[in-house]
């Protein structure tokens, strides 16, 4: 007997040309029967990876390639290659977020952002009213005040603007939480490569990541962008939320459930 699983629309935003754990998370969303990915938006990279020009579109191309490999269909749009500014700009990514939020009439649309909040901030600048129509799950920031964190500090103005939006429902996953689903690089390679063509393609993204020369690679690589699945595909992942400055911060979750479900989904898809 086939199980009947309720689905919920999800829009997924990330800097797909950067750390491949974003693409791993996107694959997990796409393979989860409860997550109906209705749109994907792509943001630019931090200049530490080189000139940011073209990186938002390059990320969009990677997202399209993954959708094709998993045989899923969803519109994909790239945002700007420059940080958020006070003036309004209607990028293709911002317009896609606005249209998705406005067309969703069954409660709030879940927007998962695993990178800088550039596209979300641009969308909120174009149409501030969508703040009351979305639930934002953002991987970023820290619990410790003042500590550097990539997603927040790559576009700090975007983070400040988006998180201050009136009516926004927010669940934030700080660095202290998104580092919990850690996996060794050796295990990551072994399990991705052995899980089928999609897994092998994902591992190739790690091998081809354009890291700066001399950039140290830790032997442990957290699957940090997968943590929002604890509130979409895996809502029983033993989460703990704390209220901080008017929004919810996730401080605990079941890393084993997230990691094992990912590899099970990849293996089942390969069958």
NORVENFEN-V85663 format. One record per pair of residues at least 24 apart in sequence whose ideal C-beta (glycine too) atoms are under 10 Angstrom apart, sorted by the first residue. I is the first residue (numbers start at 1). J is the second residue. Records with the same first field share a line. If there is no record, write none. Layout:
I: J, J
This chain:
3: 33
4: 33
5: 32, 33, 34, 35, 233
6: 33, 34
7: 32, 33, 34, 35, 36, 233
8: 34, 35, 36, 38, 106, 107, 109, 110, 135, 232, 233, 235
9: 35, 36, 37, 38, 39, 100, 103, 104, 106, 107, 109, 110, 111
10: 34, 35, 36, 37, 38, 39, 40, 74, 100, 109, 110, 111, 112, 135, 137, 228, 229, 232, 233
11: 37, 38, 39, 40, 41, 74, 75, 96, 97, 100, 101, 104, 109, 110, 111, 112, 113, 119, 120, 123, 134, 136
12: 37, 38, 39, 40, 41, 42, 63, 74, 76, 110, 111, 112, 113, 114, 137, 225, 228, 232
13: 39, 40, 41, 42, 43, 63, 77, 79, 93, 96, 97, 111, 112, 113, 114, 115, 116, 117, 118, 119, 120, 123, 136, 138
14: 40, 41, 42, 43, 59, 62, 63, 112, 113, 114, 115, 116, 119, 139, 151, 225
15: 42, 43, 44, 45, 46, 49, 52, 55, 56, 58, 59, 79, 113, 114, 115, 116, 118, 119, 150, 151, 154, 155, 225
16: 40, 41, 42, 43, 45, 55, 56, 58, 59, 60, 61, 62, 63, 64, 65, 66, 76, 78, 114, 115, 205
17: 42, 43, 44, 45, 49, 52, 54, 55, 56, 57, 58, 59, 60, 61, 62, 63, 78, 115, 205, 209, 210
18: 43, 44, 45, 46, 48, 49, 55, 58, 59, 62, 114, 115, 116, 150, 151, 154, 209, 210
19: 45, 49, 114, 115, 150, 151, 205, 206, 209, 211, 221, 222, 224, 225
20: 62, 188, 192, 202, 203, 204, 205, 206, 207, 208, 209, 221, 223, 225
21: 114, 139, 178, 181, 183, 188, 202, 205, 206, 221, 222, 223, 224, 225, 226
22: 59, 62, 63, 114, 115, 139, 205, 223, 224, 225, 226
23: 59, 62, 63, 65, 66, 114, 201, 202, 205, 206, 225
24: 66, 188, 192, 199, 202, 203, 205, 206, 221, 223, 224, 225, 226, 262, 266
25: 112, 114, 139, 223, 224, 225, 226, 227, 228, 229, 258, 262
26: 62, 63, 66, 67, 70, 72, 112, 114, 202, 225, 226
27: 66, 67, 69, 70, 72, 192, 198, 199, 201, 202, 226, 262, 265, 266, 269
28: 223, 225, 226, 228, 229, 232, 233, 234, 258, 259, 261, 262, 263, 265, 266
29: 72, 112, 225, 226, 228, 229, 232, 233, 265
30: 63, 66, 67, 69, 70, 71, 72, 74, 198, 265, 269
31: 70, 72, 198, 233, 261, 262, 264, 265, 266, 268, 269
32: 229, 232, 233, 234, 261, 262, 265
33: 233, 265
34: 229, 232, 233, 234, 235
35: 110, 112, 228, 229, 232, 233, 234
36: 72, 74, 110, 232
37: 63, 67, 70, 72, 73, 74, 112, 232
38: 74, 75, 96, 100, 103, 104, 109, 110
39: 74, 75, 76, 77, 93, 96, 97, 99, 100, 109, 111
40: 64, 66, 67, 72, 74, 75, 76, 77, 78, 93, 96
41: 75, 76, 77, 78, 79, 91, 92, 93, 94, 95, 96, 97, 100, 111, 113, 115, 118, 119, 120, 122, 123
42: 76, 77, 78, 79, 92, 93, 115, 119
43: 78, 79, 80, 81, 83, 91, 93, 113, 114, 115, 116, 117, 118, 119, 120, 122, 151, 154, 155, 158
44: 78, 79, 80, 81, 82, 83, 115, 116, 118, 119, 154, 155
45: 81, 115, 116, 154, 210
46: 83, 115, 116, 150, 151, 153, 154, 155
47: 154
48: 150, 154, 211, 212, 215
49: 209, 210, 211, 212, 215
50: 210, 211, 212
51: 81
52: 80, 81, 82, 83, 154
53: 81, 82
54: 78, 81
55: 81, 210
56: 80, 81, 82, 91, 92, 93, 118, 119
57: 81, 92
58: 210
59: 115
60: 92, 93
62: 201, 205
65: 201, 205
66: 198, 201, 202, 205
69: 196, 197, 198, 200, 201, 202, 269
70: 197, 198, 201, 265, 266, 269
71: 198, 269
75: 99, 100
77: 119
78: 119
79: 115, 116, 118, 119, 120, 121, 122, 123
80: 118, 119, 122, 155
81: 118
82: 118, 155
83: 116, 118, 121, 154, 155, 156, 157, 158
84: 116, 117, 118, 119, 120, 121, 122, 124, 125, 155, 156, 157, 158, 159, 160, 161, 162
85: 121, 122, 125, 157, 158, 161
86: 125, 157, 161
87: 125
88: 122, 125, 126, 127
89: 122, 125, 126
90: 122, 123, 125, 126, 127
91: 118, 119, 122, 123, 126
92: 119
93: 118, 119, 120, 122, 123
94: 118, 119, 120, 121, 122, 123, 124, 125, 126, 127
95: 122, 123, 126, 127
96: 123
97: 122, 123, 124, 126, 127, 130, 134
98: 122, 123, 124, 126, 127, 129, 130, 133, 134
99: 123, 127, 130
100: 130, 133, 134
101: 127, 129, 130, 131, 132, 133, 134
102: 127, 129, 130, 133
103: 133
104: 130, 133, 134
105: 133
107: 133, 135
108: 132, 133, 134, 135, 136, 167, 168, 169
109: 133, 134, 135, 136
110: 134, 135, 136, 137, 169, 171, 228, 231, 232
111: 135, 136, 137, 138, 168, 169, 170, 228
112: 136, 137, 138, 139, 171, 225, 227, 228, 229, 231, 232
113: 137, 138, 139, 140, 151, 162, 225, 228
114: 138, 139, 140, 151, 173, 178, 224, 225, 226, 227, 228
115: 139, 140, 150, 151, 154, 155, 225
116: 140, 150, 151, 152, 153, 154, 155, 156, 158, 159, 162
117: 141, 151, 152, 154, 155, 156, 157, 158, 159, 160, 161, 162, 163
118: 154, 155, 157, 158, 159, 161, 162
119: 155, 158, 162
120: 158, 159, 161, 162, 163, 165, 168
121: 155, 157, 158, 159, 160, 161, 162, 163, 164, 165
122: 158, 161, 162
123: 162
124: 158, 161, 162, 164, 165, 166, 168
125: 158, 161, 162, 165
128: 165, 166, 167, 168
129: 165, 166, 167
130: 165, 167, 168
131: 162, 164, 165, 166, 167, 168, 169, 170
132: 165, 166, 167, 168, 169
133: 167, 168, 169
134: 165, 167, 168, 169, 170
135: 168, 169, 170, 171, 231, 232
136: 162, 163, 165, 168, 169, 170, 171, 172, 228, 247
137: 169, 170, 171, 172, 173, 227, 228, 229, 230, 231, 232, 248, 250
138: 162, 163, 170, 171, 172, 173, 174, 228, 247
139: 172, 173, 174, 175, 177, 178, 224, 225, 226, 227, 228, 250
140: 172, 173, 174, 175, 178, 224
141: 172, 173, 174, 175, 176, 178, 244, 249
142: 172, 174, 175, 176, 177
143: 172, 174, 175, 176, 177, 242, 244, 249, 251
144: 174, 175, 176
147: 174, 175, 176
148: 175
149: 174, 175, 176, 178
150: 175, 224
151: 175, 178, 224, 225
163: 245, 246, 247
164: 245, 246
168: 246, 247
169: 247, 248
170: 244, 245, 246, 247, 248, 249
171: 227, 228, 230, 231, 239, 241, 247, 248, 249, 250
172: 241, 244, 245, 247, 248, 249, 250
173: 224, 225, 226, 227, 228, 230, 231, 239, 249, 250, 251, 253
174: 227, 244, 249, 250, 251
175: 222, 224
176: 249, 250, 251, 252
177: 222, 224, 227, 230, 239, 240, 249, 250, 251, 252, 253, 255
178: 222, 223, 224, 225, 226, 227, 228, 250, 253
179: 220, 222, 223, 224, 227, 255
180: 222, 223, 224, 227, 250, 251, 252, 253, 254, 255, 258
181: 221, 222, 223, 224, 225, 226, 227, 229, 230, 237, 253, 254, 255, 256, 257, 258, 259, 262
182: 218, 220, 221, 222, 223, 224, 255, 259
183: 220, 221, 222, 223, 255, 259, 262, 263
184: 218, 219, 220, 221
185: 217, 218, 219, 220, 221
186: 219, 220, 221
187: 220, 221, 259, 263
188: 220, 221, 223, 259, 263
189: 221
191: 259, 260, 262, 263, 266, 267
192: 262, 263, 266
194: 263, 266, 267, 270
195: 262, 263, 264, 265, 266, 267, 268, 269, 270
196: 266, 267, 268, 269, 270, 271
197: 266, 269, 270
198: 265, 266, 269, 270
199: 262, 263, 266, 267, 269, 270
200: 266, 270
202: 266
222: 255
223: 255, 258, 259, 262
226: 253, 255, 258, 259, 261, 262
227: 253, 255, 258
228: 253, 258
229: 253, 257, 258, 261, 262
230: 254, 255, 257, 258
233: 258, 261, 262, 265
234: 258, 261, 262
237: 261
